């Protein structure tokens, strides 16, 4: 009898096992993976922005590379797009407002109460630093291209950044850099810690997913600095730039190595030394989800980018582009599998058999990504004014 009740015996009769507890309620949908992916991207961009601020002389315009100037606007755009998924997941935005105004009596009891106040502050700080990353002279020229009647509104929208620069005050700039480091780590870790606090899903109570989320966030930030931001700059200004710094490339390699070691170590641990829910997840990963995880996460998200970046192939533009796409794809895939796979065995193995995407979730996902593209298009439109790399209409006519 004890042999029949052993774990090996249970896996030997999966059809019988799947008959029990077929009803399965999922606490999170695909929207949570979207939110985690976008906020992780924002955190990675923030940390890369801090690294460039420290490495180069941000007080002089020569130290402000065009990609550096784009980091904070891109971070702000991804945060806003991520928030759309949160609102769609909650379905009642008033619940978030109520949590902010009335939920602080026991403020240390849930990670969501930290996120409600910290993440909007992260968004506002990124918006402010979007203009602080541009020199005051360039911002002045950009505002001057608009009608004079709009100057007060533009000053308000840019938080009067043309009148001061935080980089002129070393102490203030150090405080801002410290705050951005905190935001940069909090944004990717927030969703991972949120999952760890979720009751009823034991496999999420592991620091491994948090380490994978922060590692992939850094890899995404490096990929955007390496290939995607220069492409956006070209679309906005018509000028090609190339980030010759090798540090984003090797930062992506290091982050992917950490993510790979953590992932394979995590799977090895739970399959041999984990609890019963852990071993159920290991069987799910090595069984029904195996093909999808191998292709979308392990090959496209880890192995391919590592081969393209850690070898001499990394010197080729096409290799960096393919690696960047693989990093973004894989970082989303691992979030999807952690969220969906973790709660698929919430009651029994029947959870993954009935997993379907609701039309509302697909619609909200598509809308958030279309909104992100539209926001980036608006960013490209404004870059010709704010970055100071395109002559004004009067200057063009004079030439």
N, C-alpha and C positions, 0 to 999 in steps of 0.2 A: 504493500500500500504506500509506504514512504517513497519507494522508487517511482510509483506512478505519479505521485504529487511533486516530484522533483522538477526542476526547471527544464531539463532535457526532455522529460516526458511531455511537458506542456507544449514545447515547440514541436514535438513529434506528431501532435494531433491538432494542427492549426485550424482545420475546419470546425472541430468541436469547440475550440476556444473562441472562435468568432461568433458563435451562437449567442453568447451572453452579452447583455448590456449593449445592444446594438444602438440604442438612442445615445447620441453624443452631442453635448452642448459645448461649443467652442467659445472661450472667453474673448479671444481676439480673432480678427479677420486679417485679410491681406493688407488692410490699411495700416495696421501696426508695423508691418515690414516696410511699407512705403515711408512711414514716418521715421522709423529707425534709420533707414538708408539715407534719407535727405538730411536729417539732423546730424548723422555721422559725417556726412560730406561737409557740412558747415563747420563742425568741430575740427576736422582735418585741415580745412582752409584757414581757420583761425590759428592753429598751431604753426602752420607754414608761414603765415603772415608774421607771427611773433618771431620765428627763426630769421626771416629776412630783415625784420626791423632791428634785431640785435646784431646781425652779421654785417649789415650795410649802414651807411650813414644816412638815416632817414630824414635828417634835417636838410640835406641838400637834394635838389631835384635830380642830380646825377645818380644818387643812390636809390631813386625811386623808379625801378624798372616798371615798364607798362604792365607786366604780369602781376607785380606787387600791388599796383594800383587797382587791379581788378579783383583781388582776393576778397576784400570786404563786401563789395557789391554782389559778388557771386554767393558769398555766405548768406547775406541778407535775403537774396532771392530763394535759396534753398530752404532757409528757415520758414519763410512765408508759405512756400509750397508744402512743407512738412506740416505746418499748422492746419492747413486745409484738410489733411487726412485725419488729424485729431478731431476736428469739428465734425467731420463726417462719421467718425467712429463713435463719438459721444452722442451724436444726433440732436442733443439739446445743449447749445452753447451756454445757456443760462446755468447749467450745472457747473461749468468751469468758473463762471463769474461767482456763483454761490460758494464754490470751493475756495476761491480767492478771498472773498469778503468774510465768510463765516467759518471757514475750515481751519482756523489757526489756534483753536483752543487746545488741541493736542497736535501741535505742528510737527512734532518729531515722530509721528506714528506712521507716516506713509511718504514714499519718495515723490508721489504726485504733487504733494503740497510744496515741495522744493521746486519742482519743475514749473509749476504754475507761475511762480514769481521770477525764477532765474532765467528761464528761456525767453520770455518777453524782454527782459533786460539785455540778454545776449543779442536779440534782434536789434534793439535800439542802439546798442554799442556798435554793432557792425555797421548800421546805417550812418552813425556819426563818424566812424573811422573811415568810411568810404570817401568822405570829403577831406578828412584829415590826411589821408594818404596822397592826396593831390596837393601840389604846392599852392600857396596862397595866390601867387601870380597867375597860374593857370586857371584856378577857380575864378579869380577876378575877371579874366578875359572871357571865360565861359559864360558867366552871368551877364557880362556886358553885351553878349550877342543877342540876348532876349530884349524885348521891349522894356523900357524903363519902368512902366507901371507894374511889371511883374517882379521887380527887384526886391521889394519887401517880402513877398511870398517866397521867392527863391532863397533869400537870407534865412527865413524861418525853416524852410525845408532842409537847408544845409547846416542848420544850427549855427549860423553866422561864422562858418569855418573860414571864410576869406578874411576875417578880422584877427584871427589868432591861430596858433599852431601849438599843439601839445608838445611837439618835439623841441620847441624853444625852452621848455621847462623840464630839465632832466628828472626831477623828482616826480612830477606829474606823469611823465612818459613811463617811468618805471612802474608806477602804480597801475597805469592802464595796461601795460604789458603783463603784469601779474594777474590782473583781472581777466585778461584774454586767455592766459594759460589755463586758469580755472574754468572759464567758459568752454575752451576748446576740449578739455577732458570731460567736462560734465555732459556736454551734448551727446557724444557717442555712448557714454556709460549710462545715461539716463534710462534708455530703453532696456538695456541689459539688467540694470538693477531693478527696474520696474518688473521685469519677468521674474527675477529672483524673489520678489516680495509677493508674487501671485500665489494664492493658496490652491492646493489641490493638484498642482503639477510639479511633482518632486524633481523631475529631470532638469527643471530650470534653476534649481537651487545650487548652482555651480558657478564659481568665478571664471570658468573656462570661456563661457560665452561673452562675458564682459571683456576679457583679454582679446578675444577674436574681434569683437566689435571695435575696440579702440585701435587695434592693429590695422584692420581694414579701413578705418577712418583715416589714419595717417597715409595709407597707401592711396586712397582716393584723393586726398589733398595733394599728394605728390604728383599723381597722374594729371590732375587739373592744371597744376603749375607747369607740368612738362609739355602737354600737348593741347588740352582743351582751351585754356585761357588764351594762348597765342592765336588759336583759331577764332575765338570770339573777338579778340582785338582786331584781327584782319577784317572780319565782317563789319565791325563798327567803324573802322577808320580807313580801310582800304590799304593798309600798310602791313607788310609781313615782318614779323619779328621771330627771333629764335632764342630760346632760353638755353644758353650755352653752359649754364651751371650744371654740373653733374650730380650735385647733392640731391635734388628731387628724385633722380633715377635711383641712386643707391639707398635713399630713404625708403622708396617703394620696395626695393629688394629686401631690406632689413625687416620692414613691416610684414611683408608676405612670408618671410621665413618664420617670424614669430607666430603668425596666424597658422601656418602649416604645422609647425611643431605642436602648437596648442591643440589644433583640431585632431591630428592623428594620435597625440598622446591622450587626449580626452576620450576618444573612441576606444583606444586600447584599455584605458583604465576602467571605464564603465562596463566593458564587455567581460572583463576578467575579475574585477574587484568591486564593481558597483552593486547597488541594491537591486531588488527585483525590478522596479520601474526603470532604473538605469539600463539593465540588461534587456528589458523590453525595447527601449529606444535603440540599443545597439543592434538588436535583431531587425528592427524596422529599417535602420540605416543600411544594414548589410543585405536586406531582403527587398521589400517592395520599393523602397526609395533608392536602392543602390545605383541603378543606372543614371537616374536624374542627378544624384549627388556627385557621382564620378565625373559626369560631363560638365555640368553647369558650375560646380564649385571647385572640385579638385583639379580638373584639367584646364577649363577655361579661366577659372579665377585664380589658380595658384601656379600650376606647372607651366602653362604657356607664358604668363607674364614673367616668371622667374627665368625661363630659358631666353626670352627675348631681351630682358634687361640685364641679366647677370653675365651674359656672354658678349663677345664683340659685336653681336647683332644689335646691341643697344645703341650703337652709334648711328644706326639708320633711322630715318624719320618714320618709315613705314613700320618698323619694329616697335618703336615707341608708341605709335598710334594703336597698333594691335594690342600691345600690352595695356595701354590705358583703357581701351574698351573692355578687355578681359577683366581688369581690376574692378571696374564699375559693375560689370555683369556678375562676377563672382561674389562681390560684396553684397549685392542684393540677394543672390541665390542663398547664401548662408543664412541670412536673416530670415528668409522665407522658410527654409527647412527647420531652423531652430524654433520658429514660432509655430508652424504647422505641425512639425514632427513632435514637438514637446507635448502639445495638447491632443494629438491624435490618440495617445494611449492614456488619456485622462481617466477613462473608465475601463476600456478594454481595447484590444487590437482592432475592434470593429470601427474605430474612429476614422482610420485612414481610408477605409473602404467607401464610406459615404461622404468623403470630403469633396464638396463642390463649391464653386465660386458663385455667389449671388450676383445678379445683374447689377444691383445697386453698388456693390463693391467694385465691380469692373468699371462702372460709370464714374464713380468717385475717383478711382485710380487714374483713369484716362483724363478726367478733368484736371486733376492736380498736376499731371505732367504737361498737359497743354497750357495750363496756367504758368508753369515754370518756363516753358518755351516762350510764351508771350511776355513774361517779365524779362527774360533775357533779351528778347527783341527790343523791348523798350530801353533796356540798358545799352544795347548797341547803338540805338538812336541817340541817346544822350551822351555817349562817349565822345562823339565828335565835338561836343561843346565842352565837356568837363575835362578831358584829358589834354586839351590844347594841342592836339596833333593834326588838326585839320584847320586850314585858314578860314576866317570868317567870310561872309558874302562880300563885304566891302573890300577885303584884302584880295579876294579872287577877282573881283571886277577891276581893281587897280592893276593887277598883273596882266 
